[in-house]
Amino acid sequence: MRIHHHIGRRTRSGLLAGLLAATSALAMGIAVAQPGTAEAAASLRSLADAKGRDIGFALDPNRLSESPYKQIADAEFNLVVAENAMKWEVTEPNRNQFSFGQGDAVVNYAVGSNKKVYGHTLVWHNQMPGWTSNLSGSDLLAAMKNHIAGVAGHYKGKVFAWDVVNEAFADGGSGGRRDSILQQRIGNSWIEEAFRAARAADPDAKLCINDYSTDGINAKSTAIYNLVKDFKSRGVPIDCVGFQAHLIIGQVPGDMQANLQRFTDLGVDVRVTELDIRMSTPANSSKLATQAADYKKVMNICLAVARCQGVTVWGITDKYSWIPGTFPGEGAALIWDENYAPKPAYQAVAEALGSGTTPTTPAPTTPVPTTPVPTTPAPTTPAPTTPAPNGSCTVTYVPNSWGNGFTAEIRIRNDGPDPVNAWSFGFYFTAGQQVTNAWNATVSQSGTQVLARNASYNGAVAVGGTVSFGFQGTHTGSNPSPTSFTFNGKVCANG
């Protein structure tokens, strides 16, 4: 796919690819846990789920054949946005001839990995198909509305929110509209027309306007603020505002939280939609520490604003970042490096979301942490009774439910008397719940019985030590927590 790079925008994108990545990280002065020496960390996904927030990434579906890319995508995110696959030139390359192959690949991946899909983008002055360039104003308006109806209609019920209009305002201090073909030929009404068309195509989708260099209070963000205020006063459908947040280390706006808050005070949601934080390259430990602090700051800002729905990073790995091609001499903007090693920014995001642990470094042959599990229909027979705890282990089961889905984080403490070098962990569901994927363990399910086994890197648990893993599942309205657990065949107490 052709990818257009431009100021203030795009990229692509954990886990480690292997010991080579760990070695390179250590050479830069970055602390990396070694296999079997630290408790496995909770994923960003599970931490965000527990906070009721989105943690997303921009997906190029062609990268899913690359194992570490897919491993991270599967395990670490609960939201996916198409990097380029849903843009106008891709979805309608010829007038009235729609092409949804790439976009459908994004949606199918999201469905298969239980992620939400955020649509990007219905109308943008860039990456428009060539056939639009010679249309008159009235014909361009008709083509735009028809395009929105075709794309939003195709993904109705699959995409929960759309960047309806992207980058409609000019750079600099004027706060005016961008002098695009849409603005020139249709006039000021084109943004409103786009939002009304999107609402007609999918009445249930959240409709957003998205832009860059609007993270702080400035002329450009104020122009969008005034547009939203006008739309809300006149009943023009708009539900949310996206702040791209393509930032430079050390330059997170001091008034970013106040800026996001003033938009939510108008009655719309906000989200950080395309976060990356670049630096002059090569990276070093000092720059990476500043970057980590900035990532944590942005995450904390979102968490402090009640209607901030979440944060999406514009890619996974520096290997595929758009930054070096647009800003020569700059890069290293994402939270995994070119070898898929988690950078200090990964830990910073995890800490902001509530984790105090360090991501474990898998060995080179570590299997995919997010393990698909067969969805065997649950029998109607009750779970067998389990004997009383024998004092050798304590389990904490922390669920988080929504709709017909849920996640659970399980922490197991080895109360002795002996350390273990490998473990299996079992329990029973009582209401037909089904595990769909897991992290930091290999999980299988047969009927009501669920069995988890350690990953290659977290089998050793000292006396008094703990290990954790998590999984995602589905339920049909009732989701009671399991009450009995076994660890290497011994019955655990509930923590």
Order of alpha helices (4+ residues) and beta strands (2+ residues): alpha-alpha-beta-alpha-beta-alpha-alpha-beta-alpha-beta-alpha-alpha-beta-alpha-beta-beta-alpha-beta-alpha-beta-alpha-beta-alpha-beta-beta-beta-beta-beta-beta-beta-beta-beta-beta
